[in-house]
Amino acid sequence: MGIKQKTPISHQMEKLFSYGTLRQAKIQRALYGRVVETKPDAIMGYCIRVVQLTDWKYAQISGGDLQWTIEKGPGDIEGSVLLLTPDELVHTDEYEPKEYGRVKVPLRSGGEAWAYQLVIDERQA
């Protein structure tokens, strides 16, 4: 009989870059049932823009309808890389506002991670 692992194997983990609420332990516990491993990092060649969301379900959870998004631009964005299982990443997709999608971004430490970015801009719809 094999031994069941309580923590996921690192090669099965997905990297997710966060510069906001996903870095908070209380949000992680609510979403994943645990505090996830995080490492300080930054994404390069991006800046932050504030947008107003129409996803009222998310606004109720996050406490407001204003949200940050990333876009390519001058500078770097400081944050953290979260190590998630593939199922946790899908669960995060469901948590994020409906206007957001996942994109690959370059990490200062090397390699890439997923990040959430506005993909449906109500101003352009």
Secondary structure, DSSP 8 states (H G I E B T S, - for coil): -----SS--GGG-EEEEESSGGGSHHHHHHHHSS---EEEEEEEEEEEEEEE---HHHHHHHTSSEEEEEEEEEEEEEEEEEEE-HHHHHHHHHHS-TTEEEEEEEBTTSSEEEEEEE---TTT-
